[in-house]
Amino acid sequence: MIESDVELKFEDLKRSFDLTFQQPLVERAQELVHLLIVRIGTARFALKVADLAGLARAQTVVPIPGADSGLLGLAGLKGRMVAVYSLAAMLGCPELSTDPNRWMVLCRCEKEIALAFTAVAGTMMVPRTDLSPVSPGAPPHATDAVGAGASQLWLLNVSSIAETIVKQTGATASVEAA
């Protein structure tokens, strides 16, 4: 009786193995891009997680008198001082957000730069092939678009934003390529 159970199991395994060759090939090796979806006011944008050194709730930001309009001030984050910039201002759209900045991402660069925004809307994994080139009307630092129509998001290049900040401040830093 045990031999017949083994034979039945063997036949089931053999049949399922053979069926896998009859089914269409599923492409599993697509390169996926991990995105963090952020909100500035009501506008939503995407950031590549690989471009970020961290995500944190907004800390107390101490304003710096006479600073650029994009520089919100300095904040302590995990024992380090970071310069906190408004993501909306870096996109040239400070009017996008009248809501308080409740979150910030730490840029992946030698200088301690954080970008503040209203909210985290979630994360998503998208195949690299689903990224579309930017079209006219894209905000500064947008490299691609994700989705279409009303659900379209601009993919922002965090390294480009950090490089712009470094150039504006006259500091020397090398931004790591993701």
MDTraj code that builds the backbone (N, CA, C; nanometers):
import mdtraj as md
import numpy as np

residues = "MET ILE GLU SER ASP VAL GLU LEU LYS PHE GLU ASP LEU LYS ARG SER PHE ASP LEU THR PHE GLN GLN PRO LEU VAL GLU ARG ALA GLN GLU LEU VAL HIS LEU LEU ILE VAL ARG ILE GLY THR ALA ARG PHE ALA LEU LYS VAL ALA ASP LEU ALA GLY LEU ALA ARG ALA GLN THR VAL VAL PRO ILE PRO GLY ALA ASP SER GLY LEU LEU GLY LEU ALA GLY LEU LYS GLY ARG MET VAL ALA VAL TYR SER LEU ALA ALA MET LEU GLY CYS PRO GLU LEU SER THR ASP PRO ASN ARG TRP MET VAL LEU CYS ARG CYS GLU LYS GLU ILE ALA LEU ALA PHE THR ALA VAL ALA GLY THR MET MET VAL PRO ARG THR ASP LEU SER PRO VAL SER PRO GLY ALA PRO PRO HIS ALA THR ASP ALA VAL GLY ALA GLY ALA SER GLN LEU TRP LEU LEU ASN VAL SER SER ILE ALA GLU THR ILE VAL LYS GLN THR GLY ALA THR ALA SER VAL GLU ALA ALA".split()
xyz = np.array([
    [0.0821, -0.1192, 0.0000],
    [0.0000, 0.0000, 0.0000],
    [0.0868, 0.1261, 0.0000],
    [0.1971, 0.1220, 0.0690],
    [0.2864, 0.2366, 0.0731],
    [0.3474, 0.2597, -0.0638],
    [0.3814, 0.1518, -0.1354],
    [0.4387, 0.1669, -0.2695],
    [0.3413, 0.2337, -0.3642],
    [0.2149, 0.2015, -0.3540],
    [0.1167, 0.2630, -0.4438],
    [0.1011, 0.4122, -0.4145],
    [0.1110, 0.4515, -0.2856],
    [0.1061, 0.5936, -0.2505],
    [0.2254, 0.6678, -0.3101],
    [0.3419, 0.6048, -0.3037],
    [0.4622, 0.6645, -0.3594],
    [0.4492, 0.6768, -0.5100],
    [0.3954, 0.5739, -0.5740],
    [0.3766, 0.5767, -0.7192],
    [0.2774, 0.6855, -0.7588],
    [0.1688, 0.7006, -0.6820],
    [0.0713, 0.8059, -0.7107],
    [0.1345, 0.9441, -0.6957],
    [0.2100, 0.9606, -0.5905],
    [0.2771, 1.0884, -0.5683],
    [0.3757, 1.1169, -0.6813],
    [0.4480, 1.0148, -0.7226],
    [0.5432, 1.0284, -0.8322],
    [0.4715, 1.0700, -0.9602],
    [0.3603, 1.0064, -0.9897],
    [0.2829, 1.0394, -1.1103],
    [0.2310, 1.1837, -1.1039],
    [0.1835, 1.2256, -0.9855],
    [0.1366, 1.3645, -0.9697],
    [0.2499, 1.4642, -0.9946],
    [0.3657, 1.4370, -0.9367],
    [0.4810, 1.5257, -0.9555],
    [0.5234, 1.5297, -1.1016],
    [0.5244, 1.4124, -1.1657],
    [0.5639, 1.4044, -1.3063],
    [0.4669, 1.4830, -1.3937],
    [0.3379, 1.4681, -1.3679],
    [0.2350, 1.5365, -1.4457],
    [0.2471, 1.6891, -1.4269],
    [0.2658, 1.7353, -1.3031],
    [0.2772, 1.8800, -1.2813],
    [0.4061, 1.9346, -1.3422],
    [0.5134, 1.8565, -1.3389],
    [0.6383, 1.8980, -1.4016],
    [0.6189, 1.9136, -1.5523],
    [0.5556, 1.8162, -1.6141],
    [0.5317, 1.8228, -1.7582],
    [0.4407, 1.9399, -1.7960],
    [0.3429, 1.9718, -1.7110],
    [0.2509, 2.0826, -1.7394],
    [0.3223, 2.2178, -1.7406],
    [0.4280, 2.2315, -1.6633],
    [0.4985, 2.3600, -1.6605],
    [0.5568, 2.3950, -1.7967],
    [0.5886, 2.2948, -1.8776],
    [0.6436, 2.3206, -2.0112],
    [0.5345, 2.3522, -2.1122],
    [0.4103, 2.3249, -2.0790],
    [0.2997, 2.3533, -2.1693],
    [0.2431, 2.4945, -2.1464],
    [0.2746, 2.5543, -2.0323],
    [0.2227, 2.6868, -2.0006],
    [0.3143, 2.7933, -2.0605],
    [0.2588, 2.9097, -2.0912],
    [0.3421, 3.0158, -2.1498],
    [0.4519, 3.0594, -2.0526],
    [0.5624, 3.1002, -2.1107],
    [0.6765, 3.1456, -2.0331],
    [0.6420, 3.2765, -1.9635],
    [0.6665, 3.2851, -1.8333],
    [0.6426, 3.4063, -1.7564],
    [0.7779, 3.4714, -1.7329],
    [0.7888, 3.5983, -1.7728],
    [0.9152, 3.6691, -1.7555],
    [0.9280, 3.7114, -1.6098],
    [1.0248, 3.6529, -1.5411],
    [1.0431, 3.6815, -1.3985],
    [1.1668, 3.7654, -1.3729],
    [1.2471, 3.7858, -1.4735],
    [1.3738, 3.8542, -1.4525],
    [1.3659, 4.0035, -1.4848],
    [1.2453, 4.0624, -1.4821],
    [1.2340, 4.2056, -1.5079],
    [1.3008, 4.2831, -1.3957],
    [1.3749, 4.3844, -1.4329],
    [1.4375, 4.4684, -1.3313],
    [1.3316, 4.5615, -1.2743],
    [1.3143, 4.5566, -1.1432],
    [1.2154, 4.6401, -1.0767],
    [1.2822, 4.7597, -1.0114],
    [1.2111, 4.8706, -1.0084],
    [1.2587, 4.9927, -0.9444],
    [1.1686, 5.0161, -0.8230],
    [1.2314, 5.0293, -0.7060],
    [1.1568, 5.0520, -0.5822],
    [1.1393, 5.2022, -0.5642],
    [1.0154, 5.2462, -0.5525],
    [0.9850, 5.3885, -0.5442],
    [0.9148, 5.4235, -0.4131],
    [0.9482, 5.5394, -0.3611],
    [0.8784, 5.5974, -0.2466],
    [0.7881, 5.7065, -0.3036],
    [0.6604, 5.6992, -0.2729],
    [0.5646, 5.7992, -0.3225],
    [0.5466, 5.9033, -0.2125],
    [0.5748, 6.0295, -0.2465],
    [0.5636, 6.1379, -0.1491],
    [0.4590, 6.2378, -0.1969],
    [0.4057, 6.3119, -0.1005],
    [0.3054, 6.4120, -0.1323],
    [0.3535, 6.5483, -0.0841],
    [0.3381, 6.6472, -0.1715],
    [0.3645, 6.7867, -0.1374],
    [0.2317, 6.8573, -0.1587],
    [0.1650, 6.8944, -0.0509],
    [0.0285, 6.9454, -0.0635],
    [-0.0574, 6.8338, -0.1194],
    [-0.1164, 6.8561, -0.2367],
    [-0.1968, 6.7507, -0.2993],
    [-0.1236, 6.6823, -0.4150],
    [-0.0088, 6.7367, -0.4548],
    [0.0680, 6.6795, -0.5664],
    [0.1504, 6.5602, -0.5165],
    [0.1547, 6.4541, -0.5987],
    [0.2317, 6.3344, -0.5625],
    [0.3499, 6.3179, -0.6573],
    [0.4625, 6.2725, -0.6013],
    [0.5850, 6.2497, -0.6765],
    [0.6454, 6.1173, -0.6321],
    [0.7370, 6.0641, -0.7130],
    [0.8066, 5.9402, -0.6791],
    [0.9557, 5.9686, -0.6645],
    [1.0177, 5.8993, -0.5697],
    [1.1625, 5.9064, -0.5484],
    [1.2158, 5.7637, -0.5493],
    [1.3311, 5.7413, -0.6130],
    [1.3909, 5.6086, -0.6101],
    [1.4463, 5.5831, -0.4704],
    [1.4077, 5.4722, -0.4112],
    [1.4557, 5.4372, -0.2779],
    [1.6078, 5.4236, -0.2786],
    [1.6649, 5.3761, -0.3881],
    [1.8106, 5.3593, -0.3976],
    [1.8848, 5.4922, -0.3883],
    [1.8171, 5.6048, -0.4147],
    [1.8795, 5.7370, -0.4077],
    [1.8753, 5.7966, -0.2673],
    [1.8108, 5.7261, -0.1738],
    [1.7884, 5.7817, -0.0411],
    [1.8780, 5.7155, 0.0625],
    [1.9230, 5.7959, 0.1582],
    [2.0022, 5.7422, 0.2695],
    [1.9136, 5.7177, 0.3908],
    [1.7900, 5.7656, 0.3867],
    [1.6989, 5.7428, 0.4980],
    [1.5702, 5.8201, 0.4831],
    [1.4735, 5.7800, 0.5638],
    [1.3424, 5.8446, 0.5694],
    [1.3120, 5.8662, 0.7167],
    [1.2658, 5.9846, 0.7527],
    [1.2360, 6.0125, 0.8933],
    [1.1192, 6.1088, 0.9044],
    [1.0528, 6.1016, 1.0173],
    [0.9523, 6.2026, 1.0482],
    [1.0261, 6.3349, 1.0644],
    [0.9626, 6.4416, 1.0238],
    [1.0268, 6.5733, 1.0333],
    [1.0594, 6.6049, 1.1787],
    [1.1785, 6.6524, 1.1981],
    [1.2271, 6.6913, 1.3301],
    [1.2027, 6.8406, 1.3485],
    [1.2345, 6.8895, 1.4663],
    [1.2310, 7.0335, 1.4887],
    [1.3395, 7.0959, 1.4022],
    [1.2999, 7.1903, 1.3201],
    [1.3934, 7.2569, 1.2294],
    [1.4183, 7.3976, 1.2822],
    [1.5448, 7.4282, 1.3055],
    [1.5833, 7.5603, 1.3548],
    [1.6156, 7.6478, 1.2341],
    [1.5366, 7.7523, 1.2106],
    [1.5607, 7.8397, 1.0948],
    [1.6957, 7.9106, 1.1051],
    [1.7537, 7.9405, 0.9901],
    [1.8793, 8.0142, 0.9825],
    [1.8467, 8.1516, 0.9238],
    [1.8728, 8.2580, 0.9998],
    [1.8418, 8.3924, 0.9485],
    [1.9166, 8.4205, 0.8180],
    [1.8462, 8.4764, 0.7222],
    [1.9072, 8.5154, 0.5949],
    [1.9358, 8.3996, 0.5008],
    [1.8831, 8.2819, 0.5291],
    [1.9077, 8.1650, 0.4434],
    [1.8226, 8.1720, 0.3172],
    [1.8612, 8.0923, 0.2156],
    [1.7812, 8.0801, 0.0927],
    [1.6374, 8.0485, 0.1301],
    [1.5476, 8.0777, 0.0392],
    [1.4067, 8.0470, 0.0665],
    [1.3828, 7.8963, 0.0705],
    [1.4647, 7.8197, 0.0007],
    [1.4480, 7.6741, 0.0013],
    [1.5015, 7.6063, 0.1256],
    [1.5931, 7.6722, 0.1959],
    [1.6515, 7.6153, 0.3167],
    [1.5593, 7.6440, 0.4340],
    [1.5032, 7.5390, 0.4898],
    [1.4128, 7.5554, 0.6041],
    [1.4902, 7.5770, 0.7331],
    [1.6135, 7.5198, 0.7394],
    [1.6961, 7.5342, 0.8585],
    [1.7745, 7.4081, 0.8860],
    [1.8183, 7.3932, 1.0111],
    [1.8963, 7.2772, 1.0525],
    [1.8146, 7.1914, 1.1482],
    [1.8383, 7.0600, 1.1400],
    [1.7701, 6.9667, 1.2298],
    [1.8699, 6.8604, 1.2745],
    [1.8458, 6.8076, 1.3921],
    [1.9269, 6.6957, 1.4403],
    [1.8608, 6.5661, 1.3988],
    [1.9367, 6.4784, 1.3358],
    [1.8828, 6.3503, 1.2908],
    [1.9846, 6.2417, 1.3219],
    [1.9504, 6.1550, 1.4129],
    [2.0377, 6.0443, 1.4535],
    [2.1768, 6.0939, 1.4923],
    [2.1807, 6.1989, 1.5723],
    [2.3067, 6.2501, 1.6224],
    [2.3853, 6.3357, 1.5244],
    [2.3270, 6.3674, 1.4093],
    [2.3956, 6.4504, 1.3092],
    [2.3107, 6.5724, 1.2793],
    [2.3780, 6.6789, 1.2399],
    [2.3076, 6.7992, 1.1962],
    [2.2866, 6.7890, 1.0455],
    [2.1634, 6.8117, 1.0011],
    [2.1346, 6.8088, 0.8582],
    [2.0712, 6.9413, 0.8169],
    [2.1044, 6.9843, 0.6965],
    [2.0403, 7.1020, 0.6373],
    [1.9106, 7.0536, 0.5731],
    [1.7995, 7.1099, 0.6164],
    [1.6684, 7.0658, 0.5684],
    [1.6171, 7.1655, 0.4651],
    [1.5917, 7.1155, 0.3453],
    [1.5399, 7.1963, 0.2354],
    [1.3968, 7.1552, 0.2035],
    [1.3182, 7.2496, 0.1587],
    [1.1817, 7.2219, 0.1152],
    [1.1869, 7.1577, -0.0233],
    [1.1316, 7.0384, -0.0368],
    [1.1269, 6.9728, -0.1677],
    [1.0437, 7.0572, -0.2646],
    [0.9349, 7.1153, -0.2156],
    [0.8509, 7.2001, -0.3019],
    [0.9315, 7.3171, -0.3570],
    [1.0121, 7.3816, -0.2732],
    [1.0937, 7.4955, -0.3185],
    [1.1993, 7.4500, -0.4179],
    [1.2576, 7.3320, -0.3971],
    [1.3597, 7.2817, -0.4887],
    [1.2997, 7.2471, -0.6253],
    [1.1699, 7.2232, -0.6286],
    [1.1015, 7.1987, -0.7561],
    [1.0514, 7.3282, -0.8174],
    [1.0778, 7.4406, -0.7486],
    [1.0329, 7.5697, -0.7992],
    [0.8853, 7.5929, -0.7778],
    [0.8252, 7.5184, -0.6857],
    [0.6809, 7.5278, -0.6612],
    [0.6509, 7.5400, -0.5122],
    [0.7027, 7.6417, -0.4431],
    [0.6766, 7.6504, -0.2993],
    [0.5281, 7.6645, -0.2670],
    [0.4501, 7.7109, -0.3643],
    [0.3056, 7.7259, -0.3423],
    [0.2332, 7.5917, -0.3366],
    [0.3005, 7.4830, -0.3774],
    [0.2380, 7.3505, -0.3728],
    [0.1977, 7.3119, -0.2322],
    [0.2760, 7.3548, -0.1359],
    [0.2522, 7.3071, -0.0006],
    [0.2297, 7.4196, 0.0978],
    [0.1063, 7.4269, 0.1455],
    [0.0770, 7.5154, 0.2573],
    [0.0644, 7.4310, 0.3833],
    [0.0606, 7.2991, 0.3653],
    [0.0570, 7.2060, 0.4778],
    [0.1966, 7.1952, 0.5381],
    [0.2059, 7.1610, 0.6661],
    [0.3384, 7.1471, 0.7269],
    [0.4142, 7.0276, 0.6683],
    [0.5458, 7.0398, 0.6666],
    [0.6312, 6.9290, 0.6222],
    [0.6436, 6.8309, 0.7377],
    [0.5864, 6.7138, 0.7214],
    [0.5857, 6.6148, 0.8289],
    [0.6901, 6.5045, 0.8101],
    [0.7511, 6.4987, 0.6918],
    [0.8478, 6.3929, 0.6620],
    [0.9695, 6.4526, 0.5934],
    [1.0788, 6.3790, 0.5976],
    [1.1969, 6.4186, 0.5217],
    [1.2758, 6.2950, 0.4823],
    [1.3446, 6.3085, 0.3691],
    [1.4351, 6.2033, 0.3233],
    [1.5760, 6.2589, 0.3292],
    [1.6689, 6.1749, 0.3668],
    [1.8093, 6.2128, 0.3702],
    [1.8695, 6.1744, 0.2363],
    [1.9334, 6.2717, 0.1712],
    [1.9947, 6.2462, 0.0401],
    [2.1211, 6.1624, 0.0580],
    [2.1522, 6.0828, -0.0420],
    [2.2716, 5.9983, -0.0397],
    [2.3881, 6.0794, -0.0988],
    [2.4514, 6.1619, -0.0125],
    [2.5668, 6.2411, -0.0543],
    [2.6541, 6.2680, 0.0674],
    [2.7737, 6.3215, 0.0429],
    [2.8667, 6.3475, 0.1533],
    [2.8162, 6.4571, 0.2461],
    [2.7486, 6.5561, 0.1935],
    [2.6924, 6.6626, 0.2753],
    [2.5615, 6.6133, 0.3341],
    [2.5313, 6.6582, 0.4541],
    [2.4080, 6.6164, 0.5218],
    [2.2923, 6.7033, 0.4743],
    [2.2188, 6.6535, 0.3744],
    [2.1077, 6.7270, 0.3147],
    [1.9816, 6.6430, 0.3262],
    [1.8752, 6.7060, 0.3758],
    [1.7452, 6.6396, 0.3839],
    [1.6435, 6.7223, 0.3053],
    [1.5472, 6.6529, 0.2465],
    [1.4390, 6.7179, 0.1724],
    [1.3088, 6.6943, 0.2473],
    [1.2385, 6.8009, 0.2793],
    [1.1149, 6.7907, 0.3573],
    [0.9931, 6.8004, 0.2662],
    [0.8883, 6.7261, 0.3038],
    [0.7646, 6.7243, 0.2268],
    [0.6477, 6.6930, 0.3191],
    [0.5272, 6.6997, 0.2657],
    [0.4056, 6.6867, 0.3456],
    [0.3810, 6.5468, 0.3995],
    [0.3816, 6.4457, 0.3122],
    [0.3419, 6.3119, 0.3561],
    [0.4039, 6.2032, 0.2703],
    [0.4094, 6.0833, 0.3278],
    [0.4478, 5.9632, 0.2535],
    [0.3173, 5.8973, 0.2105],
    [0.3034, 5.8749, 0.0809],
    [0.1806, 5.8147, 0.0291],
    [0.1948, 5.6640, 0.0093],
    [0.3156, 5.6109, 0.0203],
    [0.3358, 5.4667, 0.0063],
    [0.4608, 5.4347, -0.0732],
    [0.4736, 5.3079, -0.1077],
    [0.5844, 5.2636, -0.1914],
    [0.5270, 5.1782, -0.3037],
    [0.6057, 5.1600, -0.4071],
    [0.5640, 5.0722, -0.5158],
    [0.6866, 5.0192, -0.5883],
    [0.6726, 4.9024, -0.6467],
    [0.7771, 4.8422, -0.7291],
    [0.7238, 4.8446, -0.8718],
    [0.8016, 4.9015, -0.9625],
    [0.7593, 4.9063, -1.1020],
    [0.8706, 4.8516, -1.1904],
    [0.8348, 4.7798, -1.2963],
    [0.9381, 4.7372, -1.3906],
    [1.0035, 4.8597, -1.4535],
    [1.1334, 4.8544, -1.4719],
    [1.2062, 4.9674, -1.5314],
    [1.1454, 5.0060, -1.6668],
    [1.0908, 4.9082, -1.7370],
    [1.0322, 4.9351, -1.8686],
    [0.9042, 5.0192, -1.8592],
    [0.8454, 5.0308, -1.7400],
    [0.7243, 5.1113, -1.7223],
    [0.7532, 5.2595, -1.7010],
    [0.8821, 5.2957, -1.6927],
    [0.9189, 5.4364, -1.6770],
    [0.9200, 5.5021, -1.8147],
    [0.8548, 5.6172, -1.8259],
    [0.8470, 5.6908, -1.9527],
    [0.9328, 5.8155, -1.9440],
    [0.9922, 5.8566, -2.0556],
    [1.0705, 5.9816, -2.0535],
    [0.9814, 6.0999, -2.0179],
    [1.0429, 6.2026, -1.9623],
    [0.9657, 6.3214, -1.9242],
    [0.9123, 6.3916, -2.0481],
    [0.8033, 6.4598, -2.0302],
    [0.7424, 6.5367, -2.1384],
    [0.7486, 6.6842, -2.1015],
    [0.7189, 6.7720, -2.1960],
    [0.7171, 6.9151, -2.1634],
    [0.6218, 6.9405, -2.0469],
    [0.6615, 7.0305, -1.9611],
    [0.5782, 7.0616, -1.8444],
    [0.6203, 6.9851, -1.7196],
    [0.7223, 6.9016, -1.7333],
    [0.7711, 6.8264, -1.6173],
    [0.8414, 6.9222, -1.5222],
    [0.8343, 6.8948, -1.3921],
    [0.9043, 6.9827, -1.2975],
    [1.0558, 6.9652, -1.3080],
    [1.1319, 7.0604, -1.2561],
    [1.2771, 7.0440, -1.2553],
    [1.3137, 6.9159, -1.1800],
    [1.4196, 6.8523, -1.2217],
    [1.4740, 6.7310, -1.1602],
    [1.3901, 6.6056, -1.1874],
    [1.2863, 6.6160, -1.2704],
    [1.2091, 6.4967, -1.3081],
    [1.2846, 6.4253, -1.4194],
    [1.3033, 6.2952, -1.4034],
    [1.3747, 6.2177, -1.5051],
    [1.2820, 6.1283, -1.5847],
    [1.1748, 6.0841, -1.5222],
    [1.0811, 5.9919, -1.5857],
    [0.9419, 6.0167, -1.5323],
    [0.8457, 5.9534, -1.5977],
    [0.7079, 5.9537, -1.5501],
    [0.6696, 5.8088, -1.5228],
    [0.5862, 5.7899, -1.4220],
    [0.5368, 5.6576, -1.3860],
    [0.3857, 5.6631, -1.3945],
    [0.3249, 5.5682, -1.4651],
    [0.1800, 5.5669, -1.4790],
    [0.1353, 5.6595, -1.5904],
    [0.0040, 5.6788, -1.5989],
    [-0.0523, 5.7634, -1.7047],
    [-0.1762, 5.8337, -1.6530],
    [-0.2133, 5.9386, -1.7231],
    [-0.3358, 6.0118, -1.6894],
    [-0.3290, 6.0757, -1.5520],
    [-0.4406, 6.0716, -1.4807],
    [-0.4496, 6.1345, -1.3493],
    [-0.3609, 6.0665, -1.2458],
    [-0.3246, 5.9404, -1.2700],
    [-0.2409, 5.8682, -1.1729],
    [-0.0917, 5.8800, -1.2044],
    [-0.0565, 5.9608, -1.3043],
    [0.0842, 5.9758, -1.3417],
    [0.1621, 6.0461, -1.2313],
    [0.2818, 5.9944, -1.2042],
    [0.3723, 6.0544, -1.1065],
    [0.5008, 6.0929, -1.1762],
    [0.5610, 6.2043, -1.1341],
    [0.6928, 6.2413, -1.1837],
    [0.7957, 6.1749, -1.0942],
    [0.8932, 6.1090, -1.1546],
    [1.0041, 6.0483, -1.0812],
    [1.1130, 6.1542, -1.0694],
    [1.1437, 6.1947, -0.9461],
    [1.2415, 6.3007, -0.9212],
    [1.3793, 6.2412, -0.8947],
    [1.4820, 6.3065, -0.9467],
    [1.6197, 6.2627, -0.9277],
    [1.6758, 6.3323, -0.8036],
    [1.6831, 6.2593, -0.6926],
    [1.7288, 6.3147, -0.5657],
    [1.8751, 6.3582, -0.5748],
    [1.9567, 6.2836, -0.6481],
    [2.0981, 6.3204, -0.6639],
    [2.1113, 6.4545, -0.7345],
    [2.0292, 6.4785, -0.8342],
    [2.0303, 6.6056, -0.9061],
    [1.9896, 6.7205, -0.8149],
    [1.8904, 6.6973, -0.7294],
    [1.8467, 6.8001, -0.6347],
    [1.9601, 6.8324, -0.5376],
    [2.0264, 6.7277, -0.4849],
    [2.1370, 6.7480, -0.3911],
    [2.2524, 6.8230, -0.4589],
    [2.2826, 6.7886, -0.5846],
    [2.3894, 6.8582, -0.6574],
    [2.3553, 7.0062, -0.6758],
    [2.2299, 7.0353, -0.7038],
    [2.1862, 7.1747, -0.7193],
    [2.2045, 7.2511, -0.5884],
    [2.1695, 7.1884, -0.4779],
    [2.1855, 7.2523, -0.3466],
    [2.3332, 7.2803, -0.3200],
    [2.4176, 7.1816, -0.3481],
    [2.5613, 7.1974, -0.3252],
    [2.6156, 7.3107, -0.4116],
    [2.5735, 7.3194, -0.5375],
    [2.6192, 7.4277, -0.6263],
    [2.5713, 7.5636, -0.5767],
    [2.4462, 7.5702, -0.5316],
    [2.3895, 7.6965, -0.4839],
    [2.4599, 7.7458, -0.3572],
    [2.5011, 7.6526, -0.2735],
    [2.5624, 7.6908, -0.1460],
    [2.7130, 7.7098, -0.1587],
    [2.7702, 7.6687, -0.2720],
    [2.9134, 7.6819, -0.2915],
    [2.9942, 7.5774, -0.2156],
    [2.9262, 7.4824, -0.1540],
    [2.9959, 7.3756, -0.0813],
    [3.0524, 7.2759, -0.1815],
    [3.1494, 7.2017, -0.1402],
    [3.2040, 7.0965, -0.2262],
    [3.1616, 6.9639, -0.1683],
    [3.0977, 6.8846, -0.2500],
    [3.0550, 6.7513, -0.2090],
    [3.0419, 6.6669, -0.3320],
    [3.0638, 6.5413, -0.3158],
    [3.0401, 6.4504, -0.4281],
    [2.9154, 6.3712, -0.3977],
    [2.8196, 6.3776, -0.4871],
    [2.6944, 6.3052, -0.4719],
    [2.7146, 6.1667, -0.5283],
    [2.6784, 6.0645, -0.4487],
    [2.6950, 5.9266, -0.4944],
    [2.5937, 5.8950, -0.6019],
    [2.6364, 5.8281, -0.7048],
    [2.5441, 5.7840, -0.8094],
    [2.4743, 5.6592, -0.7611],
    [2.3451, 5.6521, -0.7864],
    [2.2682, 5.5349, -0.7422],
    [2.2768, 5.4248, -0.8413],
])
top = md.Topology()
chain = top.add_chain()
for i, resn in enumerate(residues, 1):
    res = top.add_residue(resn, chain, resSeq=i)
    for name in ("N", "CA", "C"):
        top.add_atom(name, md.element.get_by_symbol(name[0]), res)
traj = md.Trajectory(xyz[None], top)
